[in-house]
């Protein structure tokens, strides 16, 4: 099947007029192929850089995609990133279609907050664009709170909380390689990293210890990956995002009036079923206070195929 990339990208660009005319952010998903005519392709904008990710071999189409993108924005760099399952060598599936890697931006800006990028990372550059409304919510609801950011990745959610006035944000993640990227964003935003702002370790080890020590928080960010792997520090066998087990721990760490924000990537349950699971896992110590999903650059018609976000409050 021949794809008319000029028309598809033109329509997608027009549908995102509210985004590219905004001066509040410079990053969004330009083309969401799952819902816009080419399910194996997504295109994202990070400042003056575009990243074209593809899961099927569309190398013959890449020049047409590049030309279509340049008709709408003067990108200084357009990267192609093919999925490793294509069986191609790295240099055959990740390369510059336009410009040079030296033209890649170090940061993007969203609602006045800077986030560091790693453009040559094979997967995510460092900022999940469907979580833009989550970062906005955190900036609006974190003032004066002590926040725990679990599965923190590059720390963007905790950084949004700090820029919103949180008195502290503690990032917990297994990967020690993420710390330099968090530090880079902290420095750019004029934030103090602190001696215990980042903890490298196993969540299933650290959360029980925090409960035993009587630690508490006024906000907890819970964004586990689609599949949580078994921890050597727990006999528990995780299933999917493992919300039942994680919420049973997090609910014990929340102060009354504290919030828990949960991000659902799962497809094995509806949004309502996921919310009910959270409340049950907390032994009904949590109540739902807000819920929302990704914005117009992720135009899936079925909400249960999108990122779903629910905020709970400790009763």
C-alpha positions as a Markdown table, in Angstrom:
| # | Residue | x | y | z |
|---|---|---|---|---|
| 1 | Unk | 0.0 | 0.0 | 0.0 |
| 2 | Unk | 1.4 | 3.4 | -1.0 |
| 3 | Unk | 1.1 | 6.0 | 1.7 |
| 4 | Unk | 0.6 | 9.7 | 0.8 |
| 5 | Unk | 2.8 | 11.1 | 3.5 |
| 6 | Unk | 2.3 | 14.7 | 2.3 |
| 7 | Unk | -1.4 | 14.5 | 2.9 |
| 8 | Unk | -1.2 | 12.5 | 6.2 |
| 9 | Unk | 1.3 | 14.8 | 7.8 |
| 10 | Unk | -0.5 | 18.0 | 6.5 |
| 11 | Unk | -3.8 | 16.8 | 8.1 |
| 12 | Unk | -2.0 | 15.9 | 11.4 |
| 13 | Unk | -0.3 | 19.2 | 11.5 |
| 14 | Unk | -3.6 | 21.1 | 10.9 |
| 15 | Unk | -5.3 | 19.0 | 13.6 |
| 16 | Unk | -2.6 | 20.2 | 16.1 |
| 17 | Unk | -2.9 | 23.9 | 15.4 |
| 18 | Unk | -3.6 | 24.6 | 19.0 |
| 19 | Unk | -0.2 | 23.1 | 19.9 |
| 20 | Unk | 2.1 | 24.6 | 17.2 |
| 21 | Unk | 0.6 | 28.0 | 17.8 |
| 22 | Unk | 1.1 | 27.8 | 21.6 |
| 23 | Unk | 4.1 | 29.5 | 23.1 |
| 24 | Unk | 3.9 | 27.4 | 26.3 |
| 25 | Unk | 5.7 | 24.3 | 24.9 |
| 26 | Unk | 7.9 | 23.3 | 22.0 |
| 27 | Unk | 7.4 | 19.6 | 22.0 |
| 28 | Unk | 4.5 | 17.3 | 21.0 |
| 29 | Unk | 3.6 | 14.3 | 18.9 |
| 30 | Unk | 3.4 | 15.5 | 15.3 |
| 31 | Unk | 1.9 | 12.2 | 13.9 |
| 32 | Unk | 0.3 | 9.4 | 15.8 |
| 33 | Unk | 0.2 | 6.7 | 13.2 |
| 34 | Unk | -1.9 | 4.2 | 15.3 |
| 35 | Unk | -4.9 | 6.5 | 14.7 |
| 36 | Unk | -3.8 | 8.6 | 11.7 |
| 37 | Unk | -3.2 | 6.2 | 8.8 |
| 38 | Unk | 0.2 | 4.5 | 9.4 |
| 39 | Unk | 0.0 | 2.4 | 12.5 |
| 40 | Unk | 3.8 | 1.5 | 12.6 |
| 41 | Unk | 5.0 | 5.2 | 12.6 |
| 42 | Unk | 5.1 | 8.0 | 15.1 |
| 43 | Unk | 6.7 | 11.3 | 14.6 |
| 44 | Unk | 7.6 | 13.6 | 17.6 |
| 45 | Unk | 8.8 | 17.2 | 17.7 |
| 46 | Unk | 11.4 | 18.2 | 20.3 |
| 47 | Unk | 12.2 | 21.9 | 19.8 |
| 48 | Unk | 13.8 | 22.1 | 16.3 |
| 49 | Unk | 14.3 | 18.3 | 16.1 |
| 50 | Unk | 11.8 | 15.8 | 14.7 |
| 51 | Unk | 12.1 | 12.1 | 15.5 |
| 52 | Unk | 10.6 | 9.5 | 13.1 |
| 53 | Unk | 10.1 | 6.1 | 14.8 |
| 54 | Unk | 9.0 | 3.1 | 12.8 |
| 55 | Unk | 8.3 | -0.6 | 13.5 |
| 56 | Unk | 8.0 | -1.6 | 9.8 |
| 57 | Unk | 10.6 | -1.2 | 7.2 |
| 58 | Unk | 9.6 | 2.2 | 5.6 |
| 59 | Unk | 13.1 | 3.3 | 4.6 |
| 60 | Unk | 12.0 | 3.9 | 1.1 |
| 61 | Unk | 9.4 | 6.4 | 2.5 |
| 62 | Unk | 11.7 | 8.4 | 4.7 |
| 63 | Unk | 12.7 | 11.0 | 2.2 |
| 64 | Unk | 9.0 | 11.7 | 1.5 |
| 65 | Unk | 8.4 | 12.0 | 5.3 |
| 66 | Unk | 11.3 | 14.4 | 5.6 |
| 67 | Unk | 10.1 | 16.6 | 2.8 |
| 68 | Unk | 6.6 | 16.7 | 4.2 |
| 69 | Unk | 7.8 | 17.7 | 7.7 |
| 70 | Unk | 10.0 | 20.5 | 6.3 |
| 71 | Unk | 7.0 | 22.0 | 4.5 |
| 72 | Unk | 5.5 | 22.7 | 7.9 |
| 73 | Unk | 8.4 | 23.6 | 10.2 |
| 74 | Unk | 12.1 | 24.5 | 9.6 |
| 75 | Unk | 13.5 | 21.5 | 11.5 |
| 76 | Unk | 17.3 | 21.7 | 11.9 |
| 77 | Unk | 17.5 | 17.9 | 12.6 |
| 78 | Unk | 15.2 | 15.0 | 11.5 |
| 79 | Unk | 16.2 | 11.6 | 13.0 |
| 80 | Unk | 15.0 | 8.2 | 11.8 |
| 81 | Unk | 14.8 | 5.5 | 14.5 |
| 82 | Unk | 13.8 | 2.0 | 13.3 |
| 83 | Unk | 12.7 | -0.7 | 15.8 |
| 84 | Unk | 15.3 | -3.3 | 16.7 |
| 85 | Unk | 12.9 | -6.0 | 15.7 |
| 86 | Unk | 13.4 | -5.0 | 12.1 |
| 87 | Unk | 16.7 | -7.0 | 12.3 |
| 88 | Unk | 18.7 | -4.1 | 10.8 |
| 89 | Unk | 22.1 | -3.0 | 12.0 |
| 90 | Unk | 22.0 | 0.1 | 14.2 |
| 91 | Unk | 23.5 | 2.5 | 11.6 |
| 92 | Unk | 20.8 | 1.2 | 9.2 |
| 93 | Unk | 17.9 | 2.1 | 11.4 |
| 94 | Unk | 19.1 | 5.2 | 13.3 |
| 95 | Unk | 20.5 | 8.1 | 11.3 |
| 96 | Unk | 19.9 | 11.7 | 10.4 |
| 97 | Unk | 17.5 | 12.3 | 7.5 |
| 98 | Unk | 18.2 | 16.0 | 7.7 |
| 99 | Unk | 20.8 | 18.0 | 9.5 |
| 100 | Unk | 23.4 | 16.5 | 11.8 |
| 101 | Unk | 23.4 | 15.0 | 15.3 |
| 102 | Unk | 25.3 | 18.1 | 16.4 |
| 103 | Unk | 22.2 | 20.1 | 15.7 |
| 104 | Unk | 20.2 | 18.3 | 18.4 |
| 105 | Unk | 18.7 | 20.4 | 21.1 |
| 106 | Unk | 19.9 | 19.7 | 24.7 |
| 107 | Unk | 16.6 | 20.7 | 26.3 |
| 108 | Unk | 12.9 | 21.2 | 25.5 |
| 109 | Unk | 10.6 | 23.7 | 27.3 |
| 110 | Unk | 7.1 | 23.0 | 28.5 |
| 111 | Unk | 5.1 | 25.4 | 30.7 |
| 112 | Unk | 8.2 | 27.2 | 31.7 |
| 113 | Unk | 10.2 | 24.1 | 32.7 |
| 114 | Unk | 13.2 | 22.7 | 30.9 |
| 115 | Unk | 13.8 | 19.0 | 30.4 |
| 116 | Unk | 17.0 | 17.5 | 29.2 |
| 117 | Unk | 17.1 | 15.3 | 26.1 |
| 118 | Unk | 19.2 | 12.4 | 24.9 |
| 119 | Unk | 18.4 | 12.4 | 21.2 |
| 120 | Unk | 20.6 | 9.4 | 20.3 |
| 121 | Unk | 18.9 | 7.1 | 22.8 |
| 122 | Unk | 17.4 | 4.2 | 20.8 |
| 123 | Unk | 14.0 | 4.6 | 22.5 |
| 124 | Unk | 12.5 | 7.6 | 24.3 |
| 125 | Unk | 14.6 | 10.8 | 24.2 |
| 126 | Unk | 13.8 | 11.5 | 27.8 |
| 127 | Unk | 10.3 | 13.0 | 27.8 |
| 128 | Unk | 7.1 | 11.1 | 27.3 |
| 129 | Unk | 4.9 | 13.5 | 25.4 |
| 130 | Unk | 1.6 | 11.9 | 26.3 |
| 131 | Unk | 2.3 | 12.8 | 29.9 |
| 132 | Unk | 2.3 | 16.6 | 29.3 |
| 133 | Unk | -1.0 | 17.0 | 31.1 |
| 134 | Unk | 0.4 | 15.0 | 34.1 |
| 135 | Unk | 3.3 | 17.4 | 34.3 |
| 136 | Unk | 0.9 | 20.4 | 34.2 |
| 137 | Unk | -1.2 | 18.8 | 36.9 |
| 138 | Unk | 1.8 | 18.3 | 39.1 |
| 139 | Unk | 3.0 | 21.8 | 38.7 |
| 140 | Unk | -0.5 | 23.0 | 39.7 |
| 141 | Unk | -0.9 | 20.7 | 42.8 |
| 142 | Unk | 2.4 | 20.3 | 44.5 |
| 143 | Unk | 3.0 | 23.5 | 46.4 |
| 144 | Unk | 4.4 | 22.9 | 49.8 |
| 145 | Unk | 4.3 | 19.1 | 49.4 |
| 146 | Unk | 6.9 | 16.4 | 49.9 |
| 147 | Unk | 6.7 | 14.3 | 46.8 |
| 148 | Unk | 8.0 | 10.7 | 46.1 |
| 149 | Unk | 8.5 | 10.0 | 42.4 |
| 150 | Unk | 8.6 | 6.2 | 41.8 |
| 151 | Unk | 10.0 | 4.6 | 38.6 |
| 152 | Unk | 11.3 | 8.1 | 38.0 |
| 153 | Unk | 13.2 | 7.6 | 34.7 |
| 154 | Unk | 14.6 | 11.0 | 33.8 |
| 155 | Unk | 12.8 | 12.7 | 36.7 |
| 156 | Unk | 10.6 | 14.9 | 34.6 |
| 157 | Unk | 7.5 | 14.4 | 36.8 |
| 158 | Unk | 9.4 | 15.2 | 40.0 |
| 159 | Unk | 10.9 | 18.2 | 38.3 |
| 160 | Unk | 7.5 | 19.5 | 37.3 |
| 161 | Unk | 6.4 | 19.1 | 41.0 |
| 162 | Unk | 9.4 | 21.1 | 42.2 |
| 163 | Unk | 8.7 | 23.9 | 39.7 |
| 164 | Unk | 5.2 | 23.9 | 41.1 |
| 165 | Unk | 6.5 | 24.6 | 44.6 |
| 166 | Unk | 7.0 | 21.2 | 46.1 |
| 167 | Unk | 9.3 | 21.5 | 49.1 |
| 168 | Unk | 11.0 | 18.2 | 48.2 |
| 169 | Unk | 11.0 | 15.6 | 45.5 |
| 170 | Unk | 12.7 | 12.2 | 46.0 |
| 171 | Unk | 13.3 | 10.2 | 42.8 |
| 172 | Unk | 13.5 | 6.4 | 43.0 |
| 173 | Unk | 14.7 | 4.3 | 40.1 |
| 174 | Unk | 16.7 | 1.2 | 39.5 |
| 175 | Unk | 19.0 | 2.8 | 36.9 |
| 176 | Unk | 22.0 | 4.7 | 38.2 |
| 177 | Unk | 22.6 | 5.9 | 34.6 |
| 178 | Unk | 19.7 | 8.3 | 34.9 |
| 179 | Unk | 21.2 | 10.5 | 37.6 |
| 180 | Unk | 23.4 | 12.7 | 35.2 |
| 181 | Unk | 20.3 | 13.4 | 33.1 |
| 182 | Unk | 18.3 | 14.4 | 36.2 |
| 183 | Unk | 21.2 | 16.6 | 37.4 |
| 184 | Unk | 21.3 | 18.3 | 34.0 |
| 185 | Unk | 17.6 | 19.3 | 34.2 |
| 186 | Unk | 17.9 | 20.4 | 37.8 |
| 187 | Unk | 20.8 | 22.7 | 36.9 |
| 188 | Unk | 19.0 | 24.2 | 33.9 |
| 189 | Unk | 15.9 | 24.9 | 36.0 |
| 190 | Unk | 17.9 | 26.4 | 38.9 |
| 191 | Unk | 17.0 | 23.6 | 41.3 |
| 192 | Unk | 19.1 | 22.2 | 44.2 |
| 193 | Unk | 19.6 | 18.5 | 43.7 |
| 194 | Unk | 20.2 | 17.8 | 47.4 |
| 195 | Unk | 22.0 | 14.8 | 48.9 |
| 196 | Unk | 19.0 | 12.5 | 48.9 |
| 197 | Unk | 16.9 | 13.7 | 46.0 |
| 198 | Unk | 17.8 | 10.6 | 43.9 |
| 199 | Unk | 17.8 | 7.1 | 45.2 |
| 200 | Unk | 19.1 | 4.3 | 43.0 |
| 201 | Unk | 17.5 | 1.1 | 44.1 |
| 202 | Unk | 14.7 | -1.5 | 44.1 |
| 203 | Unk | 11.3 | -0.2 | 44.8 |
| 204 | Unk | 10.2 | -3.5 | 46.5 |
| 205 | Unk | 13.2 | -3.1 | 48.8 |
| 206 | Unk | 12.9 | 0.6 | 49.6 |
| 207 | Unk | 9.2 | 1.1 | 50.1 |
| 208 | Unk | 8.8 | -1.5 | 52.9 |
| 209 | Unk | 11.9 | 0.1 | 54.6 |
| 210 | Unk | 10.3 | 3.6 | 54.3 |
| 211 | Unk | 7.1 | 2.3 | 55.9 |
| 212 | Unk | 9.1 | 0.7 | 58.7 |
| 213 | Unk | 10.9 | 3.9 | 59.4 |
| 214 | Unk | 7.7 | 5.9 | 59.5 |
| 215 | Unk | 8.4 | 8.0 | 56.5 |
| 216 | Unk | 5.5 | 9.9 | 54.9 |
| 217 | Unk | 4.8 | 12.0 | 51.8 |
| 218 | Unk | 2.2 | 14.5 | 50.7 |
| 219 | Unk | 2.2 | 13.2 | 47.1 |
| 220 | Unk | 3.3 | 10.0 | 45.4 |
| 221 | Unk | 3.8 | 9.7 | 41.6 |
| 222 | Unk | 3.3 | 6.1 | 40.5 |
| 223 | Unk | 4.2 | 5.4 | 36.8 |
| 224 | Unk | 5.4 | 1.8 | 36.5 |
| 225 | Unk | 6.4 | 0.4 | 33.1 |
| 226 | Unk | 3.9 | -1.8 | 31.2 |
| 227 | Unk | 5.6 | -4.9 | 32.7 |
| 228 | Unk | 7.2 | -4.8 | 36.1 |
| 229 | Unk | 9.7 | -7.6 | 36.6 |
| 230 | Unk | 10.1 | -9.7 | 39.7 |
| 231 | Unk | 12.3 | -8.3 | 42.4 |
| 232 | Unk | 14.9 | -10.3 | 44.3 |
| 233 | Unk | 13.8 | -8.5 | 47.4 |
| 234 | Unk | 10.2 | -9.8 | 47.2 |
| 235 | Unk | 8.6 | -13.2 | 46.8 |
| 236 | Unk | 5.7 | -11.5 | 45.1 |
| 237 | Unk | 5.3 | -12.2 | 41.3 |
| 238 | Unk | 4.3 | -8.9 | 39.6 |
| 239 | Unk | 1.6 | -8.9 | 37.0 |
| 240 | Unk | 1.6 | -6.2 | 34.4 |
| 241 | Unk | 2.1 | -2.8 | 36.0 |
| 242 | Unk | 1.6 | -4.4 | 39.4 |
| 243 | Unk | -0.6 | -1.7 | 40.8 |
| 244 | Unk | -2.3 | -3.9 | 43.5 |
| 245 | Unk | 1.0 | -4.6 | 45.3 |
| 246 | Unk | 2.5 | -1.1 | 44.7 |
| 247 | Unk | -0.6 | 0.7 | 45.9 |
| 248 | Unk | -0.8 | -1.5 | 49.0 |
| 249 | Unk | 2.6 | 0.0 | 49.9 |
| 250 | Unk | 2.2 | 3.5 | 48.7 |
| 251 | Unk | -1.1 | 4.0 | 50.6 |
| 252 | Unk | 0.8 | 3.4 | 53.9 |
| 253 | Unk | 3.3 | 6.2 | 53.0 |
| 254 | Unk | 0.7 | 8.9 | 52.3 |
| 255 | Unk | -0.3 | 11.6 | 54.8 |
| 256 | Unk | -4.0 | 12.3 | 55.1 |
| 257 | Unk | -4.9 | 14.6 | 52.3 |
| 258 | Unk | -1.9 | 13.5 | 50.3 |
| 259 | Unk | -2.4 | 12.5 | 46.7 |
| 260 | Unk | -1.4 | 9.4 | 44.7 |
| 261 | Unk | -1.3 | 9.9 | 40.9 |
| 262 | Unk | -1.4 | 6.7 | 38.9 |
| 263 | Unk | -0.6 | 6.4 | 35.2 |
| 264 | Unk | -2.2 | 3.4 | 33.4 |
| 265 | Unk | -0.5 | 1.9 | 30.3 |
| 266 | Unk | -2.3 | -1.4 | 30.6 |
| 267 | Unk | -4.6 | -2.9 | 28.0 |
| 268 | Unk | -5.9 | -5.8 | 30.1 |
| 269 | Unk | -8.4 | -3.7 | 32.1 |
| 270 | Unk | -10.6 | -0.7 | 31.5 |
| 271 | Unk | -10.0 | 2.6 | 33.2 |
| 272 | Unk | -12.9 | 2.0 | 35.6 |
| 273 | Unk | -11.5 | -1.4 | 36.5 |
| 274 | Unk | -8.1 | 0.0 | 37.1 |
| 275 | Unk | -9.5 | 2.7 | 39.4 |
| 276 | Unk | -11.5 | 0.1 | 41.4 |
| 277 | Unk | -8.4 | -2.0 | 41.8 |
| 278 | Unk | -6.5 | 0.9 | 43.3 |
| 279 | Unk | -9.2 | 1.7 | 45.8 |
| 280 | Unk | -9.4 | -2.0 | 46.8 |
| 281 | Unk | -5.6 | -2.3 | 47.1 |
| 282 | Unk | -5.5 | 0.7 | 49.4 |
| 283 | Unk | -8.1 | -1.1 | 51.7 |
| 284 | Unk | -10.4 | 1.8 | 50.8 |
| 285 | Unk | -8.2 | 4.5 | 52.3 |
| 286 | Unk | -8.0 | 6.3 | 49.0 |
| 287 | Unk | -10.7 | 8.1 | 47.1 |
| 288 | Unk | -10.6 | 9.3 | 43.5 |
| 289 | Unk | -10.4 | 13.1 | 43.0 |
| 290 | Unk | -9.4 | 13.6 | 39.4 |
| 291 | Unk | -8.8 | 11.8 | 36.1 |
| 292 | Unk | -7.7 | 12.8 | 32.7 |
| 293 | Unk | -5.9 | 11.5 | 29.6 |
| 294 | Unk | -3.4 | 12.6 | 26.9 |
| 295 | Unk | -4.3 | 15.5 | 24.6 |
| 296 | Unk | -5.0 | 16.1 | 20.9 |
| 297 | Unk | -1.7 | 14.8 | 19.7 |
| 298 | Unk | -2.7 | 11.3 | 20.8 |
| 299 | Unk | -6.0 | 11.1 | 19.0 |
| 300 | Unk | -7.0 | 7.5 | 19.8 |
| 301 | Unk | -10.8 | 7.1 | 19.8 |
| 302 | Unk | -10.8 | 4.4 | 22.4 |
| 303 | Unk | -9.7 | 5.9 | 25.7 |
| 304 | Unk | -8.7 | 2.6 | 27.0 |
| 305 | Unk | -5.9 | 2.5 | 24.4 |
| 306 | Unk | -4.5 | 5.8 | 25.6 |
| 307 | Unk | -2.5 | 6.9 | 28.7 |
| 308 | Unk | -5.1 | 7.1 | 31.5 |
| 309 | Unk | -4.3 | 9.1 | 34.6 |
| 310 | Unk | -6.2 | 9.0 | 37.9 |
| 311 | Unk | -5.5 | 11.0 | 41.0 |
| 312 | Unk | -6.5 | 9.6 | 44.4 |
| 313 | Unk | -6.5 | 11.3 | 47.8 |
| 314 | Unk | -5.7 | 9.7 | 51.2 |
| 315 | Unk | -8.9 | 9.8 | 53.3 |
